[in-house]
Amino acid sequence: MAGTASRLHRSENRWALAFVAAPVIGYLLFTLYPVCFAVYASLTNWNGLGVMRFVGLDNYVKLLSDANFLESLYNTFFYMIGIPIGLGMSLALAVAMNRKIVGLTAFRTIYYVPVISSLAAIAILWQWAYNGDFGLVNQALALVGIDGPNWLASTVWAKPAIILMAIWKGLGYSMILYLAAIQSVPRSLYEAAQLDGANGWQRFRTITLPMVRPVTFFLVVTNVIGGAQIFTEINIMTPSGGPEYSTASAVWHIWRQAFRYQQMGYATAMAIVLGLLILIITLIQFSLNRRNSFAID
């Protein structure tokens, strides 16, 4: 009996190792190895195909004085101004969609359609809409007597135009998550607050906002990570990086250096720096969220 139990135990261990091996091997091949390779590539002068010539930290020193890279970083974080605006609008829409109104399903569908639509197609449509001569945006402004600018050709209006498009694209996704969070709040909390004399704003501020806080944290983290990687909108709407490089994002600039100028080693160094910045910002967000959770408790 002891020998049978021992063989069964060894068989279970082998099967357990076999099941664990698949994700571990996948992680080593498709995550850890590419990261290590990227770190080494960032220390080389490499065109992506030829011999990798080790240059140490020269690429990192070079990017600190690269005006285009610094401008693209500024533009990338400037685009994130749209995150709190979009979340505020999404929460307001979710509160409105939580009411019993005529055509509620149709409204929810309309707001969610941009989320499932092709980003490339949406970018092309908005590029036409922003055209300074025949675009729908300027035509709508003309109806109220406003002479709209040539949005994507203006150093002042190009970034706000892209921010507006990004907000519109992600509005439905955030709205759905907020709506699900609001509908999960126990009705008894609102009823008790109403019996205590709380008005609508007070119920929203003291019940709804704290209860949807985990969703807000999730959306902020994912939007910041996604916003730092904005590329398609820039590449389609302003393929040259906009006037005076005013719309170029960090990822777009990295792609340009890597695949247009074949400076793969230098581009990898910029990607490493961008990844570290995203990591630091994400860790700060988790730290602030944890601190606020302790404060509420």
KERO-574376 format. One line per 4 residues: number of its first residue (from 1); their letters; for each residue z, y, x of N, C-alpha, C. Coordinates in pm, 1 decimal. Each point is the difference from the previous one (the first is absolute). Layout:
N
NUM = A = Z,Y,X,Z,Y,X,Z,Y,X ~ ... .
//
This chain:
297
1 = MAGT = 0.0,-121.5,81.7,0.0,121.5,-81.7,0.0,126.6,85.2 ~ 76.3,-7.3,108.1,7.1,116.6,86.8,-134.7,28.6,64.0 ~ -71.3,-108.3,41.6,-131.1,20.1,60.7,-99.9,55.0,-98.7 ~ 5.8,-45.6,-126.2,-90.9,50.7,-103.7,25.4,146.9,-28.0 .
5 = ASRL = 128.2,35.6,-7.8,35.6,140.5,-23.8,-46.4,88.5,114.8 ~ 10.9,-51.8,122.2,-41.7,78.3,116.0,-150.8,21.8,-1.1 ~ -75.6,-107.7,-34.4,-145.7,15.1,-6.7,-40.2,97.4,-109.8 ~ 68.3,-6.4,-114.1,-28.3,91.8,-110.0,29.7,144.3,40.9 .
9 = HRSE = 109.6,17.1,73.4,37.2,133.9,46.6,-106.0,56.3,94.6 ~ -50.0,-85.9,93.4,-102.1,45.4,93.9,-130.2,32.1,-73.5 ~ -32.2,-81.5,-101.4,-121.3,25.4,-78.4,8.3,133.0,-73.3 ~ 115.9,29.4,-56.9,18.9,127.5,-69.0,-12.0,116.7,97.5 .
13 = NRWA = 54.3,-16.0,119.3,-10.3,106.4,100.4,-143.9,25.3,40.9 ~ -77.3,-109.6,14.9,-140.3,17.3,38.1,-78.8,72.1,-108.6 ~ 25.1,-40.3,-126.8,-69.6,67.1,-109.1,42.2,146.7,-11.6 ~ 127.2,24.5,21.4,48.0,138.5,-5.1,-65.9,84.0,108.5 .
17 = LAFV = -8.8,-54.6,121.9,-65.4,71.2,109.4,-147.8,21.9,-28.1 ~ -64.4,-98.6,-64.7,-142.6,13.3,-31.4,-23.4,114.7,-98.2 ~ 88.2,11.0,-101.3,-15.1,108.6,-97.2,31.5,135.9,62.2 ~ 98.9,3.3,87.9,37.3,125.9,64.6,-103.9,41.6,103.2 .
21 = AAPV = -66.3,-98.2,61.4,-94.3,29.9,107.8,-117.1,85.1,-47.0 ~ -47.6,-21.1,-122.6,-118.0,72.3,-47.5,20.3,151.5,1.5 ~ 105.4,52.3,-66.0,18.6,145.4,6.0,35.4,51.7,138.6 ~ 71.7,-80.0,77.7,36.4,43.7,135.6,-124.2,12.4,86.7 .
25 = IGYL = -86.8,-100.8,-5.5,-124.1,4.6,77.5,-87.4,115.0,-47.0 ~ -6.9,18.9,-133.1,-76.5,112.4,-53.7,52.5,133.3,48.8 ~ 133.7,12.3,4.8,59.7,124.9,49.7,-32.9,22.6,147.5 ~ 9.3,-107.7,79.6,-28.1,12.6,143.3,-146.2,37.1,25.6 .
29 = LFTL = -92.3,-61.7,-76.9,-142.8,21.8,23.0,-50.7,131.2,-57.3 ~ 48.4,36.7,-118.3,-59.3,112.5,-71.9,87.1,125.8,-3.3 ~ 121.1,-7.2,55.5,86.0,118.4,3.8,49.5,29.0,141.6 ~ 74.9,-93.9,55.4,61.1,25.9,130.5,-104.7,13.6,110.6 .
33 = YPVC = -97.2,-92.9,4.2,-102.7,8.0,104.3,-82.9,127.8,-10.9 ~ -50.5,38.3,-118.8,-74.4,126.0,-8.5,81.2,121.4,41.4 ~ 130.1,1.6,-34.2,83.8,113.4,38.9,13.8,6.2,152.0 ~ 28.4,-113.0,60.6,13.7,-3.3,146.8,-131.1,37.2,68.1 .
37 = FAVY = -110.5,-49.4,-54.2,-130.4,32.6,56.4,-28.9,148.8,-13.4 ~ 36.7,57.7,-116.1,-23.3,143.4,-21.5,81.6,83.3,98.2 ~ 124.7,-41.2,24.1,83.7,74.1,95.4,-63.5,-3.7,139.1 ~ -48.2,-117.6,40.6,-64.2,-8.5,131.2,-129.9,80.4,2.4 .
41 = ASLT = -79.0,-9.8,-107.4,-127.4,72.7,-4.6,21.2,150.4,8.1 ~ 112.5,47.9,-54.6,27.2,143.7,4.4,27.7,48.6,141.1 ~ 24.7,-92.4,90.7,26.9,36.1,139.3,-124.0,-17.5,87.4 ~ -115.9,-15.3,-63.7,-122.1,-25.5,75.9,-109.7,99.3,-37.7 .
45 = NWNG = -100.4,5.7,86.1,-123.7,71.0,-30.9,-100.8,-106.7,-41.9 ~ -29.8,-4.7,-131.6,-76.7,-111.7,-53.9,-93.6,50.7,-108.6 ~ -120.6,-49.9,-1.6,-97.3,42.7,-101.6,-12.5,-98.6,-115.4 ~ 85.0,-103.2,0.8,-2.3,-97.4,-108.0,-77.1,-125.6,32.6 .
49 = LGVM = -84.2,4.7,102.3,-81.9,-116.2,34.8,9.4,-36.0,148.1 ~ 5.8,100.1,84.7,-2.5,-23.5,143.5,135.8,-37.7,56.5 ~ 11.0,16.1,130.5,123.0,-34.4,72.2,106.8,104.1,-29.2 ~ 122.2,-45.2,-20.4,113.3,89.9,-25.8,59.1,44.0,134.0 .
53 = RFVG = -7.3,129.5,28.7,51.2,51.8,127.0,135.9,66.0,-25.4 ~ 103.9,-54.6,62.5,136.7,47.8,-21.8,16.7,142.4,53.9 ~ 51.3,90.8,-86.6,19.5,139.7,41.0,142.7,46.7,-26.2 ~ 88.6,-91.7,-38.4,139.1,37.0,-23.6,16.5,88.8,-121.8 .
57 = LDNY = 76.9,105.5,15.9,30.9,89.0,-111.7,-97.3,117.4,-12.1 ~ -113.5,-8.1,68.5,-95.2,111.7,-1.5,-47.1,33.4,-141.6 ~ -24.0,-101.1,-81.6,-46.2,26.2,-136.9,104.6,76.5,-80.9 ~ 126.4,-35.1,20.1,107.5,67.1,-74.2,17.9,143.9,47.3 .
61 = VKLL = -16.6,20.8,129.5,7.5,136.9,52.6,-116.7,82.7,-52.7 ~ -116.3,-61.5,-8.0,-119.8,69.6,-46.0,11.8,41.8,-145.9 ~ 52.7,-86.4,-84.9,4.9,33.4,-142.6,98.9,112.0,-31.4 ~ 97.5,21.1,87.9,94.7,109.6,-21.7,-66.7,136.5,11.5 .
65 = SDAN = -112.3,4.9,70.9,-73.4,125.9,14.2,-133.3,-2.4,-74.9 ~ -18.9,-101.3,-82.6,-123.2,-11.9,-78.1,14.9,84.0,-126.7 ~ -65.3,113.3,-3.0,14.4,91.9,-113.0,-48.1,-63.2,-130.5 ~ -107.2,-78.4,6.3,-51.9,-63.5,-120.8,98.0,-103.6,-55.4 .
69 = FLES = 63.4,-75.7,88.8,97.9,-99.2,-46.1,121.0,68.3,-62.5 ~ 49.3,104.4,63.7,115.0,72.4,-54.6,-35.0,64.4,-133.5 ~ -122.6,52.5,-11.5,-45.1,57.2,-127.1,-8.2,-107.2,-107.8 ~ -48.9,-118.0,36.2,-10.9,-108.2,-98.1,138.0,-48.6,-45.0 .
73 = LYNT = 97.1,-0.4,91.0,137.0,-35.2,-38.9,55.4,102.6,-98.4 ~ -21.6,127.8,29.8,45.1,105.9,-91.2,-63.9,-16.3,-136.7 ~ -131.0,-24.7,-3.3,-69.0,-17.7,-127.2,56.2,-119.0,-77.6 ~ 27.7,-109.5,72.1,51.4,-120.6,-65.3,132.3,27.3,-70.2 .
77 = FFYM = 89.6,69.0,68.2,129.9,28.3,-61.6,-11.1,110.6,-104.5 ~ -98.1,87.0,13.8,-23.2,102.2,-102.1,-41.2,-65.2,-131.5 ~ -81.5,-105.3,8.6,-43.0,-70.5,-120.7,119.1,-55.7,-77.8 ~ 109.9,-27.9,68.7,116.3,-58.8,-65.9,73.1,98.0,-90.6 .
81 = IGIP = -41.4,127.5,2.4,54.6,95.3,-96.1,-26.6,-48.7,-142.2 ~ -108.9,-72.3,-15.9,-35.4,-49.0,-133.1,91.2,-110.3,-51.1 ~ 79.8,-62.5,87.4,84.0,-111.9,-43.6,105.7,45.2,-101.4 ~ 84.9,98.9,30.6,99.4,41.1,-102.0,-64.7,57.7,-125.3 .
85 = IGLG = -113.9,67.8,17.1,-69.6,53.9,-118.2,-46.6,-114.7,-88.7 ~ -62.6,-99.0,60.4,-49.3,-114.1,-76.0,111.8,-79.0,-65.9 ~ 112.2,-19.6,70.6,111.0,-75.0,-57.4,62.2,75.0,-117.4 ~ 11.9,132.5,13.6,53.9,79.9,-109.9,-88.1,-8.5,-124.1 .
89 = MSLA = -131.4,10.0,21.2,-92.6,-10.3,-113.0,2.3,-140.4,-60.8 ~ 9.7,-101.5,84.7,3.6,-137.7,-49.5,124.1,-25.5,-83.8 ~ 114.1,52.2,44.1,124.0,-17.5,-75.6,-7.3,71.7,-134.3 ~ -57.1,119.6,1.0,-15.3,73.8,-125.9,-91.6,-75.5,-96.5 .
93 = LAVA = -108.5,-55.1,52.3,-90.6,-77.8,-84.1,67.0,-126.6,-52.1 ~ 80.3,-64.0,85.2,68.4,-122.0,-42.7,97.4,29.4,-113.9 ~ 71.1,110.7,10.3,91.3,39.4,-107.7,-78.0,24.7,-129.1 ~ -115.8,66.5,12.9,-82.5,26.8,-117.8,-56.1,-130.0,-58.1 .
97 = MNRK = -44.6,-91.8,85.9,-58.5,-125.6,-46.9,104.8,-95.2,-56.9 ~ 126.3,29.4,22.0,106.9,-83.5,-53.9,30.0,34.5,-145.8 ~ -64.1,102.7,-50.8,18.9,39.9,-139.7,-104.6,-66.4,-88.4 ~ 28.2,-5.0,-128.1,-92.8,-57.8,-96.3,-97.2,107.7,-45.8 .
101 = IVGL = -120.7,-2.7,59.6,-102.7,97.3,-34.6,-128.3,-74.4,-35.0 ~ -87.0,65.5,-73.4,-126.3,-60.3,-40.5,-91.2,-16.9,122.4 ~ -60.5,-117.4,13.0,-92.1,-26.0,111.3,69.6,-24.4,131.6 ~ 123.9,-48.5,-5.2,78.3,-18.8,122.6,-68.1,-96.3,96.7 .
105 = TAFR = -49.9,-112.0,-50.4,-66.3,-98.8,86.7,-124.1,60.0,66.4 ~ -75.1,79.3,-74.8,-119.9,62.5,56.0,36.6,97.4,111.6 ~ 105.7,79.6,-20.8,43.0,94.5,103.2,43.1,-73.2,126.5 ~ 77.2,-107.4,-16.0,44.4,-76.8,116.1,-119.3,-57.0,76.3 .
109 = TIYY = -98.7,-48.2,-73.2,-119.3,-56.2,63.3,-78.1,106.2,76.1 ~ -17.5,115.6,-62.1,-75.2,109.3,62.7,64.7,42.6,131.3 ~ 132.6,10.5,-0.1,68.5,42.5,121.9,-4.3,-106.8,108.8 ~ -13.6,-126.7,-39.8,3.2,-106.8,99.5,-139.1,-34.7,53.9 .
113 = VPVI = -105.4,40.0,-69.1,-136.8,-32.8,43.6,-28.2,44.1,144.3 ~ 38.3,122.4,42.8,-27.1,39.4,139.5,64.5,-91.1,103.3 ~ 113.3,-62.5,-35.8,70.3,-85.6,95.5,-83.7,-122.5,34.6 ~ -67.4,-56.4,-99.9,-77.2,-122.4,22.4,-146.3,28.2,33.2 .
117 = SSLA = -34.9,126.9,7.1,-137.7,36.3,32.8,-19.9,2.2,151.3 ~ -123.8,-15.0,41.9,-33.1,1.5,143.0,30.9,137.4,59.8 ~ 74.3,0.0,109.5,34.1,126.0,65.2,-124.0,70.0,52.2 ~ -95.5,-76.4,50.7,-124.2,59.3,50.6,-76.8,68.8,-113.0 .
121 = AIAI = -9.4,-66.9,-116.4,-70.4,59.3,-113.4,69.9,126.3,-48.5 ~ 132.4,-4.1,-3.7,75.8,116.9,-43.8,-19.1,116.2,97.4 ~ -0.1,-30.1,129.3,-19.2,104.8,100.2,-137.4,65.6,-15.1 ~ -102.2,-79.6,-29.6,-134.6,55.0,-20.0,-3.8,88.7,-124.2 .
125 = LWQW = 63.0,-43.8,-107.8,2.4,78.6,-123.8,71.4,133.2,21.2 ~ 112.9,-4.5,70.5,72.4,124.8,25.2,-75.7,89.6,97.8 ~ -74.4,-58.8,91.0,-82.8,80.3,90.4,-102.9,79.3,-79.8 ~ -60.7,-62.9,-99.0,-92.6,71.2,-88.0,73.2,105.3,-83.1 .
129 = AYNG = 118.0,-36.9,-50.1,74.9,93.5,-84.7,41.6,125.1,76.3 ~ 22.8,-15.2,130.7,43.5,113.4,82.1,-116.2,82.1,55.4 ~ -122.8,-39.7,-28.0,-114.6,74.2,52.9,6.5,146.7,-42.1 ~ -21.3,87.8,95.6,13.6,142.7,-27.8,-107.1,57.4,-89.8 .
133 = DFGL = -115.0,-66.9,-13.1,-111.2,53.3,-79.1,-4.0,-55.9,-142.5 ~ 13.8,-133.4,-13.5,-14.4,-60.4,-132.8,116.4,-91.5,-36.7 ~ 109.1,4.8,74.9,112.6,-88.8,-25.4,70.6,29.6,-132.2 ~ 54.2,-104.6,-61.2,68.5,15.1,-128.3,125.4,85.5,11.3 .
137 = VNQA = 67.2,-6.6,114.8,122.7,78.7,16.7,-30.1,149.3,-9.5 ~ -101.5,46.1,71.9,-34.9,142.3,-4.1,-59.8,39.3,-134.9 ~ -69.2,-92.9,-64.6,-51.6,29.6,-133.1,114.5,20.3,-99.0 ~ 104.0,-82.6,12.5,115.8,15.8,-87.5,73.1,131.4,29.6 .
141 = LALV = 11.2,34.8,127.7,65.4,126.1,35.1,-81.1,120.0,-48.1 ~ -132.2,-13.5,0.4,-85.6,110.8,-44.5,21.4,30.7,-147.5 ~ 40.5,-100.3,-77.2,23.5,21.3,-142.6,115.2,97.0,-25.9 ~ 91.7,9.4,96.9,113.4,92.7,-14.5,-15.5,119.2,94.6 .
145 = GIDG = -122.1,19.0,50.0,-28.3,118.3,80.6,39.9,-8.8,145.3 ~ 19.2,-120.6,53.3,39.6,-17.3,139.7,-118.8,-50.7,80.4 ~ -29.8,67.1,109.2,-108.3,-40.5,89.3,58.1,-94.2,105.4 ~ -19.2,-129.5,-20.7,58.5,-99.7,89.1,-64.7,-3.2,136.3 .
149 = PNWL = 73.3,-42.7,101.6,-55.5,-7.0,136.6,-83.7,-125.9,19.4 ~ -62.5,-10.7,115.0,-64.6,-125.2,40.4,109.6,-85.9,62.4 ~ 64.3,-78.4,-81.5,128.2,-61.1,32.6,1.5,-73.0,134.2 ~ -88.4,-94.1,18.2,4.2,-85.1,117.7,-57.5,66.1,125.0 .
153 = ASTV = -56.5,119.2,-15.5,-52.0,74.2,115.2,90.5,115.4,37.8 ~ 117.4,6.5,-60.4,94.0,109.0,25.5,120.4,-52.3,77.2 ~ 36.5,69.1,106.7,117.7,-40.7,76.2,128.3,17.6,-80.2 ~ -2.9,87.2,-99.0,118.7,26.2,-81.4,13.8,-101.8,-112.4 .
157 = WAKP = -112.0,-35.5,-65.0,5.7,-80.5,-121.7,-34.3,-146.8,20.0 ~ -48.8,-39.0,115.0,-43.8,-139.5,19.0,117.5,-97.3,-11.8 ~ 110.4,26.6,68.4,115.2,-91.5,-7.4,62.0,-2.3,-140.2 ~ 23.7,115.7,-64.6,51.1,-7.0,-138.4,-91.8,-76.6,-93.9 .
161 = AIIL = -131.3,9.9,22.3,-94.1,-73.2,-85.0,18.2,-150.8,15.3 ~ 18.3,-46.5,122.2,20.3,-143.2,23.0,135.4,-44.2,-54.1 ~ 101.0,85.4,13.0,131.9,-31.6,-55.1,-8.0,-17.2,-151.4 ~ -72.9,90.2,-67.1,-15.7,-8.3,-145.5,-65.7,-131.6,-39.3 .
165 = MAIW = -103.4,-39.2,72.2,-68.0,-125.6,-29.8,93.1,-119.5,20.6 ~ 79.5,2.2,108.1,91.3,-110.8,29.1,109.0,-10.8,-106.7 ~ 49.9,113.8,-46.3,100.6,-0.9,-106.6,-57.5,-63.7,-125.9 ~ -121.0,41.6,-37.1,-65.8,-53.5,-119.0,-22.0,-150.0,11.4 .
169 = KGLG = -37.2,-46.0,121.0,-28.3,-142.1,21.0,125.6,-85.5,-16.7 ~ 114.4,47.2,47.9,120.7,-82.5,-1.6,93.4,24.7,-115.8 ~ -37.2,90.5,-88.6,89.1,39.3,-109.1,34.6,-118.1,-89.8 ~ -99.0,-79.3,-37.3,22.9,-110.0,-93.2,91.1,-107.7,55.1 .
173 = YSMI = -13.3,-31.1,129.2,82.8,-104.5,61.5,148.0,38.8,-3.6 ~ 29.9,121.5,43.9,139.0,45.4,-0.2,52.8,10.2,-143.1 ~ -85.9,44.3,-91.7,41.7,14.3,-139.4,41.5,-134.6,-59.4 ~ -78.4,-105.8,27.7,31.3,-132.3,-53.3,134.5,-49.8,51.9 .
177 = LYLA = 25.6,18.8,130.0,127.2,-45.0,57.2,116.7,78.2,-58.4 ~ -16.9,130.1,-14.1,105.8,80.9,-61.3,22.0,-40.2,-145.7 ~ -107.3,-26.3,-71.5,11.0,-38.4,-140.1,77.1,-131.1,-14.4 ~ -29.3,-96.0,87.6,73.6,-126.9,-3.8,147.7,20.7,29.8 .
181 = AIQS = 30.6,90.2,96.0,139.8,26.7,33.9,72.3,68.4,-115.8 ~ -66.8,95.1,-65.0,62.3,71.7,-112.1,26.5,-94.6,-116.0 ~ -94.0,-89.5,-27.3,17.2,-92.1,-112.4,105.7,-105.3,25.4 ~ 39.5,-16.8,126.7,105.8,-95.8,32.2,139.1,61.5,-6.9 .
185 = VPRS = 8.6,131.4,-22.1,130.5,66.0,-11.9,61.5,-37.2,-134.7 ~ 124.1,-48.4,-2.5,63.0,-37.7,-127.1,6.5,118.3,-96.9 ~ -41.1,-22.0,-123.2,3.4,106.2,-100.4,141.9,46.3,-26.6 ~ 96.3,-87.5,22.4,139.2,36.1,-27.4,45.7,118.9,84.3 .
189 = LYEA = -55.9,14.8,120.6,37.6,112.7,85.6,-43.1,132.1,-63.5 ~ -123.2,3.5,-51.6,-48.0,121.8,-65.2,77.9,27.7,-128.8 ~ 31.1,-105.6,-74.9,73.5,18.0,-125.3,140.7,52.5,26.4 ~ 64.6,-53.7,104.8,134.4,47.4,33.3,-3.5,146.4,45.4 .
193 = AQLD = -100.5,34.4,81.0,-11.5,138.1,46.4,-27.4,94.3,-117.1 ~ -81.7,-45.4,-93.3,-32.5,84.1,-115.9,123.5,21.8,-86.8 ~ 82.5,-104.4,-14.7,123.5,14.5,-76.3,96.6,96.8,67.2 ~ -7.4,6.8,134.3,84.9,93.3,74.3,-54.2,142.1,-2.2 .
197 = GANG = -114.7,20.9,-63.6,-56.0,134.4,-13.4,-99.1,39.9,106.5 ~ -48.0,-96.7,80.8,-97.0,32.1,105.3,-136.6,27.0,-62.6 ~ -65.7,106.8,46.3,-134.4,29.6,-49.7,-104.1,-81.4,76.3 ~ -127.7,19.7,-32.9,-106.4,-78.4,61.3,-6.2,15.0,150.2 .
201 = WQRF = 10.3,122.7,51.3,-6.0,22.5,144.2,118.5,-65.0,71.0 ~ 117.9,10.5,-60.3,119.1,-59.4,62.1,-10.2,-152.0,4.2 ~ -54.6,-60.7,-105.8,-20.0,-145.6,1.1,-101.2,-40.7,105.8 ~ -103.7,80.4,14.7,-101.4,-30.3,101.7,59.5,12.1,140.1 .
205 = RTIT = 78.4,105.6,23.0,53.0,25.9,134.0,109.1,-98.7,39.5 ~ 84.0,-40.2,-93.1,115.9,-83.5,33.8,-23.3,-149.1,-22.8 ~ -103.6,-34.6,-76.4,-24.9,-142.4,-27.3,-135.8,-44.2,54.3 ~ -106.9,67.4,-43.9,-134.4,-44.8,37.5,-22.9,9.9,150.5 .
209 = LPMV = 27.2,116.8,57.9,-26.2,17.9,143.4,75.6,-99.5,87.5 ~ 132.4,-17.6,-19.6,69.2,-100.1,84.2,-51.0,-142.5,-21.1 ~ -39.8,-34.3,-122.9,-42.6,-136.8,-27.4,-137.8,-31.2,58.6 ~ -84.0,101.5,14.9,-133.0,-24.1,58.4,-0.7,27.8,150.0 .
213 = RPVT = 114.2,25.4,56.8,8.9,33.2,141.3,-56.6,-108.3,92.2 ~ 25.6,-130.7,-24.7,-61.9,-102.6,86.3,-152.0,5.2,-2.0 ~ -59.2,28.5,-115.6,-145.3,11.2,-9.1,-48.9,121.0,79.4 ~ 73.0,110.0,-10.9,-36.1,120.2,75.8,2.0,-27.9,150.0 .
217 = FFLV = 103.1,-69.7,45.7,9.8,-33.5,142.4,-117.1,-87.4,42.9 ~ -31.8,-101.3,-79.9,-113.5,-87.9,31.5,-130.2,79.3,6.8 ~ -21.9,88.6,-96.2,-124.4,76.6,-4.1,-9.0,98.1,116.5 ~ 111.8,61.6,35.6,-0.8,93.9,112.5,-36.4,-73.3,128.8 .
221 = VTNV = 63.2,-114.6,24.3,-26.0,-75.5,123.1,-145.9,-46.1,5.4 ~ -47.6,-60.8,-107.5,-137.1,-51.9,-0.1,-103.2,112.7,4.0 ~ 28.8,111.5,-66.5,-94.5,111.7,2.7,-7.2,65.5,137.1 ~ 113.3,8.9,67.7,-0.6,57.0,134.7,-79.1,-90.6,95.3 .
225 = IGGA = 23.8,-130.5,-9.3,-73.2,-93.7,85.9,-149.5,4.5,-32.1 ~ -32.5,-1.6,-129.7,-140.4,7.2,-38.9,-64.0,133.1,34.0 ~ 75.5,109.6,-19.0,-52.8,132.3,30.8,-27.5,19.5,147.3 ~ 80.2,-63.6,84.5,-21.8,10.7,144.1,-127.2,-72.0,43.7 .
229 = QIFT = -51.9,-87.9,-88.0,-120.2,-76.9,34.1,-122.1,46.4,-78.6 ~ 3.8,118.4,-56.0,-111.9,50.6,-79.8,-126.7,6.1,85.6 ~ -107.7,-58.3,-51.1,-123.7,-7.0,77.9,-125.2,12.6,-87.2 ~ -9.6,-82.8,-103.5,-123.2,-8.0,-78.6,-38.1,134.1,-60.9 .
233 = EINI = 98.1,69.1,-57.2,-28.0,128.8,-62.0,-57.7,98.6,100.4 ~ 56.7,1.3,120.3,-44.9,92.7,103.8,-140.6,-36.4,45.2 ~ -22.3,-128.7,23.0,-127.9,-44.5,54.2,-115.8,21.9,-96.9 ~ 27.1,-2.2,-129.0,-106.1,18.1,-99.5,-14.4,146.6,-39.3 .
237 = MTPS = 110.2,66.2,-29.2,-6.4,136.5,-52.1,-28.3,102.1,109.0 ~ 52.7,-23.3,119.9,-24.9,91.3,112.8,-29.9,-84.8,123.9 ~ -119.5,-56.8,10.0,-31.0,-95.5,107.3,6.6,57.5,140.9 ~ 0.1,131.0,13.2,8.7,60.0,133.3,141.1,49.3,30.5 .
241 = GGPE = 94.9,-34.0,-84.9,136.5,46.0,21.4,29.1,134.0,-61.9 ~ -92.4,49.9,-81.9,21.6,127.4,-67.6,-26.8,118.8,90.3 ~ 0.8,120.1,-56.8,-20.8,120.1,81.8,114.1,19.2,99.6 ~ -37.0,14.0,126.1,97.7,19.6,108.7,103.3,-112.2,4.7 .
245 = YSTA = -44.7,-120.6,-30.5,85.9,-119.5,5.9,119.6,9.9,-94.5 ~ -16.7,74.8,-108.6,112.6,30.7,-87.9,36.9,-113.0,-94.2 ~ -85.0,-101.4,-15.5,34.2,-111.5,-88.4,16.2,-131.9,74.5 ~ -26.5,-1.8,129.0,5.8,-124.8,75.8,141.8,-57.0,-2.0 .
249 = SAVW = 12.6,-125.9,-40.0,129.8,-67.2,3.2,15.0,-75.8,131.5 ~ 121.9,-46.1,27.5,24.5,-70.2,125.6,-80.5,-129.3,8.3 ~ -5.0,-75.2,-109.1,-74.6,-126.2,1.2,-149.0,26.3,13.8 ~ -49.2,103.2,-67.1,-141.9,34.1,13.7,-32.9,38.7,144.1 .
253 = HIWR = 88.4,76.8,63.0,-22.4,41.1,139.0,5.5,-121.1,92.9 ~ 92.1,-92.6,-25.6,9.2,-121.8,81.0,-127.5,-82.7,-14.5 ~ -45.8,-16.2,-123.9,-124.8,-74.7,-24.6,-116.9,65.7,73.3 ~ -4.8,130.7,-1.5,-109.5,73.5,63.9,0.0,-22.3,151.9 .
257 = QAFR = 117.9,6.8,58.7,8.2,-21.2,144.6,-34.9,-142.9,37.5 ~ 40.9,-95.2,-84.5,-20.2,-141.0,33.6,-143.7,-44.6,-19.9 ~ -59.8,36.3,-113.8,-128.5,-60.0,-35.8,-119.2,94.2,16.3 ~ 26.2,128.2,15.9,-111.2,90.7,25.6,-12.2,30.9,148.3 .
261 = YQQM = 114.4,17.8,65.3,-1.8,34.2,142.9,39.3,-116.9,89.1 ~ 27.8,-116.7,-60.2,34.1,-121.7,74.6,117.4,20.1,96.9 ~ 96.9,81.2,-41.1,122.7,17.0,78.7,110.4,-83.9,-65.0 ~ -17.3,-130.7,5.4,88.8,-90.1,-71.8,143.2,4.0,54.4 .
265 = GYAT = 13.3,5.8,131.0,134.2,6.3,57.5,73.2,126.0,-41.6 ~ -69.9,112.7,5.1,61.0,127.9,-38.7,32.5,1.2,-148.6 ~ -90.5,-52.9,-81.5,23.3,-6.0,-144.5,119.5,-89.9,-32.1 ~ 14.1,-108.2,73.3,113.6,-89.9,-22.1,131.2,69.4,32.6 .
269 = AMAI = 1.8,81.0,104.4,120.9,76.1,33.3,37.8,94.2,-113.9 ~ -99.9,66.1,-59.8,27.5,87.2,-114.2,51.1,-80.0,-119.6 ~ -54.8,-120.3,-20.0,45.5,-85.0,-110.0,144.7,-43.4,20.9 ~ 35.6,-29.0,124.0,138.3,-38.0,30.9,93.9,116.1,-31.0 .
273 = VLGL = -37.1,120.2,39.0,83.8,117.5,-26.9,14.5,22.1,-150.0 ~ -110.2,-10.7,-73.7,5.5,17.3,-145.4,88.0,-107.7,-63.3 ~ -13.1,-123.5,45.2,83.2,-107.4,-53.5,147.7,24.1,25.3 ~ 34.0,49.9,119.4,140.0,29.9,31.0,52.8,113.6,-87.2 .
277 = LILI = -82.9,100.9,-24.6,41.8,109.8,-87.6,27.1,-49.9,-142.0 ~ -88.8,-87.0,-50.1,20.7,-56.7,-134.1,128.6,-82.5,-3.5 ~ 24.6,-77.8,105.0,121.1,-81.7,6.9,125.2,87.4,-0.8 ~ -1.6,106.7,80.3,116.4,89.3,7.0,25.9,65.2,-135.3 .
281 = ITLI = -106.2,49.6,-63.8,16.0,64.9,-130.6,52.9,-98.9,-103.6 ~ -49.9,-123.9,3.1,45.7,-101.2,-94.4,146.7,-34.0,22.3 ~ 41.4,-13.1,125.7,140.6,-28.1,30.0,89.5,114.4,-45.2 ~ -45.4,122.9,17.1,76.9,115.2,-46.5,15.6,-4.5,-152.1 .
285 = QFSL = -107.9,-36.5,-70.2,6.4,-8.9,-145.8,99.3,-106.5,-44.0 ~ -1.4,-115.1,66.0,95.7,-105.2,-34.1,143.2,45.8,27.7 ~ 19.2,70.2,111.2,133.8,48.9,33.6,49.9,100.8,-103.9 ~ -86.7,93.7,-38.8,39.0,98.8,-100.8,27.8,-66.4,-134.3 .
289 = NRRN = -81.5,-99.4,-34.9,20.9,-69.0,-127.1,133.0,-74.8,-0.3 ~ 32.2,-65.3,112.2,126.0,-71.9,10.4,117.9,96.5,-7.4 ~ -14.1,114.3,66.7,108.3,99.0,-1.2,20.5,56.3,-140.2 ~ -109.2,27.8,-69.4,11.0,51.9,-136.0,57.4,-104.4,-95.1 .
293 = SFAI = -31.9,-126.8,24.3,54.6,-105.2,-84.6,150.5,-10.6,16.3 ~ 47.6,13.6,124.6,144.4,-0.5,22.5,67.0,119.8,-65.2 ~ -70.7,115.9,5.7,57.2,121.7,-58.8,13.6,-14.3,-151.3 ~ -101.4,-64.9,-63.6,5.6,-19.2,-144.7,108.5,-99.5,-37.5 .
297 = D = 10.2,-110.3,79.2,103.5,-98.2,-26.5,139.1,59.9,14.5 .
//
